[in-house]
Amino acid sequence: MSPSAEDRAKDVVRERIWKLLEREDAAPAGVHGSIPAFHGAQAAADRLAELTVWKNARVVKAVPDKAQFPARVRALAEGKLVYMAVPKLAEAQPFYLLDPATLNVPVSEAASSKVAAAIAPNVGVSEMRPVDLIICGSVVVNRRGVRLGKGAGYSDIEVALLQEEGLIGPGTTIVTTVHSLQVVDEELPETDHDFSVDLIVTPDEIIECGPRRRPAGLIWEHLDQEKIESIPVLKARRG
């Protein structure tokens, strides 16, 4: 499937932000192609933990990226149940179940995607509990909540799967933690399968976004055959 005009426009913005982060020493070198492990991720996680939506959340779904590692540690330390996506959704049951009540390693280890892969049971969406809070990573996000990930589309697929299963609803908050340089005022390109975030948390501020945008589920025509074949849960649903 050839890249669309929107995809090409997204790539231009991503490249600009990756270069900016490296130039300003806001993230380690080599962030191109990834969700940036920005400097200040711990401060952003601490700021997130001050919010009422965080304090009230009992079940959290989080991405496995390094930038969100401090938020995952904090969630587990506070007794929250955490579902972490398997990297690239590469397993038939594409989420790790991290339950603080049953962990046999420190939360600072369990929150690592590599350790989670070794110690945590895998679950499918049909086995999951409703999610109160989703923590996602971003390369860039604007103040309306439009975000761009690294371009692989895994976060969009995760949210779509949870939406189809009825595990997220009006009471679910979607938040992204980023460096302040990743927040822009400009309009960002969107496609129908993209979701928006409700909150942006940086080391320095909390930004409330809106209006909320969440696709009803998977948009199959936006998924090429190679992507479907590489993600077992999609392949199984496609039949």
N, C-alpha and C positions, 0 to 999 in steps of 0.2 A: 504494500500500500504506500503510495507516494505521499510525502509530507504535504499537508494542506497549507494554505497561506497563513492560517492561524498558527499552525505548528512552527512554521518558519519565523513568524513574528515573535513567538514565545522564545525560540532559541536565541534570537538577537538580544532580548532582554536578559535572559539567563547569563549569557556570555558577559554582558556589561556588568552585572552584579558580581559574578565570580571574580572578574578582574578588579573591581572596586574593593572587594573584601581583601584580596591579596595585597593590593597596592597600599591600603590603609592599615595593614597588619591587623585586621579584624577577625581573621581566621587563619588557620595554618596553611602553608603552601600546599598546592595540589588539590584544591577544593573543586576544580572544574569537573563537571559530570556527577556531582554529589550534592546531597543536602549538607550545607556547610556546618562543620563542627565549630561554630563561632566562639570567639572569646567572650566570656560573660554568660555562657549557658547556665552556669550554676546560679548566678544572680537572677536570671530570667525565671528559672524554676522556683526560686525563693519568692519572687514577686507573684508568680502564679499561685503559690500556696497561700497567699494572703487573701485570695478572693473567696467570696461566699460560694460560688459554683464549685470551686475546688473542695472547700471544707464539707460541702453537702454531698459530694460525689462518693459513692461506695464502689462503683464499677467503672474502670477506666480502660479504654482501648488506646494503645500507643504504638507509634511506629518504632522500628528497631534502630533508627539512626543514632549516631553518637551525639548529635546536637541535643537530642531529647533524653539522653541517658540520665542527667541529674533529675529530671522530672519523674522518670520511672523509679529511680531510687527513692525519691521523696514519697511517691505514692505508696510504694511497698512499706516504707518505714512507718507510714501513718495508718497501715492496716487496710489499705484499699486493695481490692481484687484487680489485677492487671491482666488484660489480654494484650499480648505483643504479637504483631504480625510476623510470621515467618519471612525472612528475607526473600524477596521476589515471589512470595506466595508459592514456594516451590514444593510444598507438601499437600497431600490430599486433604489433610486437616490443617488449614493454613494459619492457625493461631496457637501461640504458646499460652498456657494457663499458669499464671504466677499468683499463687494464693499465699499470702504472708503467714497464714496459720499452719501451713504444711511445709514451708521451705526448710531445707536442711543445710543451707549455706547462707551467709550474710546477704542482706538485701543489696549491698553494694556490688556483690558478685552476680546475684540472680538477675539483676537488671541489665546485664550485658547480654547481647544477642547470642554470643558464643556459648556462654554458660547456660543460658536459658535453653538452648538447643540440646544441651546434655542432661539437664535435670528436670525440665518442665514437661508435663504431658501436652500432647498436641490435641486440639479440639477443632471441630468444624462449627460452622455458624449455627447449626441446629442444636448444638449442645451449650451454646453461650447464654448468659444472662443478659437482660436489657442493659444498655450502656448509658451511663450518666454523662460521661465526659470523654471526648476524643481529643487526643494530643497528636497533632501532625507536624511534620517538618515542612519547610518551604525554602525555596531559593530566593523568591521575592514575593512580596504581598503588598497590596495597596490598602488605603484606609477604609475602603468599602468592603474589604474582606476577600477580594479576588486574589488568589494565590497561584503561583507557579511552582510545581515541584521540579525534580530533576529531569522530567520528561519521559519517564518510563511508565507512568500511569498507575502504579500500584496502589497509591493512596485512594485514588478515585475508585478503583475496583473494590478495595476494602470497604469503603463507605457505601458503595452501591450494594454489595452483598449484605451488609448489616441492614440497610434500608429495606431490601426485599424480604428479609427475614423478620422484619418488624422489631428489630433490636434497638433502633434509634427512632426518636420521635421529636415532637415539639419541645420536650423537656431536656433533650440532649444538647449539650454545648460543644461546639468544635472550636478548639484553640490552637494557635501555632505559636511556638517560641522561636524568636529570631533576634539577630543583631539589629540595632536601629538603622544601620545602612541598608538593610534588606527591605525596609519599609519605604514605599514611594507614594507620591501624590498622584501620579499619572494614571490614566486608564490602562488596564492590561487586557490582552486578548483573552477571550473566553470561548470555550466550546461547550456543547450541550451536556457532555459528561462531567464537566468540572463542578465541584462543590465550592462554596465560599466558607470562610471561617467567621465565627461570631466574635472572637476576641483575638487580638494580637498582643503578645506579651514580650517586651524587650527588657534588657537589664535596667532601662530607665523609665519606661512608661507602660501603661495599659491602654489599649485602643479598642473601643467598642465599635463594631462594624455593623453593616446592614445596607440594604435588606438581605435577608437570608436566602441562599440559593442552594437547593439540594435536589439533584436528579432523583426520580422515583426508583431507579434501579439501574441495572446494566443496560447499556446501549450497544447491542451486539454489532451493529453496522460500523461502530467506531473501533472494533477489535479485529485485527487481522488474524489470519489463521495461525501464523507463527506464535503470536501472543497466546491464543487460546490453547494451542498444543503445549505451551511451556508452563501453563498454570493448571494443575490437575483439577481444581474445583471448577474452573471454567469448562474444561474439556468434558467433565462429567455432566455438567448442566446442559451443555450443548448436545450431548448424546451422540 
